[in-house]
């Protein structure tokens, strides 16, 4: 049976490669990047399991032990526990934001402002109930000794931006009138003007203030349910949540 002549560059049969050599068309750098990304994903998945049992009291040593690694090896991927926490926080904010955005996008009638607002609220709640540890990480008690860096801001803004987007669309359609700021404290108006310039320049400040009220009501309702404040009091959780969110749509004029 004929054999292929050896590759003059390596002396091995043509097409032969060692396990460490990249496949044709793949650079060694791209393979290293893929392997690194897979390792980062595995570290974060292991850390999330620890969040479910230990809360935000995260230990790189414990994560490394579960992965069968020495703790020093993890520092090649995350320089500190805080860096790992930041990565988990960004992921959680993005996942919550993606759930909110998908819920809004799922409402076919874009003029149905109440339906869109309610869809976003229910989307957030469903995500929170399915991911209680991640929700607690970003919306629960602050982690002692940890200060979230600026890197988290864009991800954190996705969910409120989905809610504000419903109001901005309603105002642009002429369905939501500007209620005016006569009853808004001047100091608060300063804050609202700054926020408005960043995320909703076309939205009147009074509507933005009402939207912020709806945002805090949403997360207050979810937190009360998730952290046990409704236990031994409210059993009809779905109905109670929907009732609260519908009252907010009325307050907002949706």
Buried (B, 14 or more C-beta within 10 A) or exposed (E): EEEEEEEEEEEEEEEEEEEEEEEEEEEEEEBEEEEEEEBBEBBBEBBBEBBEEEBBEBBBEBBBEEBEBEBEBBEEBBEEBBBBBBBBBBBBBBBBBBBBBBBBBEBEEEEBBBBBBBBBBBBBBEBBEEBBBBBBBBBBEEBEEBEBEEEBEEBBBBBBBBBBBBBBBBBEEEEBEEBEBEEBEEEEBEBBEEBBEEBBEEBBBBBBBBBBEBBEBBBEBBBBBBBEEBEEEEEEEEEBBBEBBBEBBEEBBB
